[in-house]
Amino acid sequence: MSDSQADELRETVERYGLQLSQEKLDSLSEYLKNLWAWNAKLNLTRHDTIEKFVTLDLVDVLELSKLIEDGSEVLDMGTGGGVPGIPLAILRPNLEISLCESVGKKARAVDDIVCQMGLPIPVHESRVEDVLEDCRFDYVVARAVGPLWKMCTWLKPHWSTIQGLLAIKGPKWVDERKEARHRGLMQGLELRKVAEYQSLGEEPRYNAILRLNRTGM
């Protein structure tokens, strides 16, 4: 990322009243430089401006970062271009982050990004179901990977081995919950809205972070 783009990131973060250290801003700038270089060759994200990244991606990750205990092992399911996992690792270096992406080209691209940045983030080129067969995590996190019923289907055999799923969702999450219940996928599970916040930018909307876990956890 050029100096002008790094300055734009800092100015945009400050304009929206977000508090980030210069070290974290520098790391986020490096991430965006690598992400957008890959995005020119492979469709990893539609958020290809500083404004979109800050108002749509960064605000989600900041809210998610408040909900995870220090030292937790976290799997980003269907990471795509690395959100929320890579920014989460930058904001919360006291977490152990892994990324999971079943589309081979995307997995290899995001693996190249974390390697170029020197981040200790394993990238699994696999479906989340297969990763959870062999690895244990405290949390699975998800953003824009599918409706709740699909995620419940993927995680159904593994609820006993994770503390919960943290899913970033838009206003339609209530309808998704109804669909998951209709399909019988919510039995034995507890769903809570653990955060609600307004996105930034010209067309703000209310987002929610949902926690889904086995009843009694």
HELIX and SHEET records of a PDB file:
HELIX    1   1 ASP A    3  ARG A   15  1                                  13    
HELIX    2   2 GLN A   22  ASN A   39  1                                  18    
HELIX    3   3 ILE A   50  LYS A   52  1                                   3    
HELIX    4   4 PHE A   53  LEU A   58  3                                   6    
HELIX    5   5 VAL A   59  SER A   65  1                                   7    
HELIX    6   6 GLY A   85  LEU A   91  1                                   7    
HELIX    7   7 GLY A  104  MET A  117  1                                  14    
HELIX    8   8 VAL A  128  ASP A  134  1                                   7    
HELIX    9   9 LEU A  148  LEU A  155  1                                   8    
HELIX   10  10 LYS A  156  THR A  161  5                                   6    
HELIX   11  11 TRP A  173  HIS A  182  1                                  10    
SHEET    1   A 7 VAL A 123  HIS A 124  0                                        
SHEET    2   A 7 GLU A  96  CYS A 100  1                                        
SHEET    3   A 7 GLU A  73  MET A  77  1                                        
SHEET    4   A 7 TYR A 139  ARG A 143  1                                        
SHEET    5   A 7 GLY A 164  LYS A 169  1                                        
SHEET    6   A 7 TYR A 206  ARG A 214 -1                                        
SHEET    7   A 7 LEU A 189  GLN A 198 -1                                        
END                                                                             
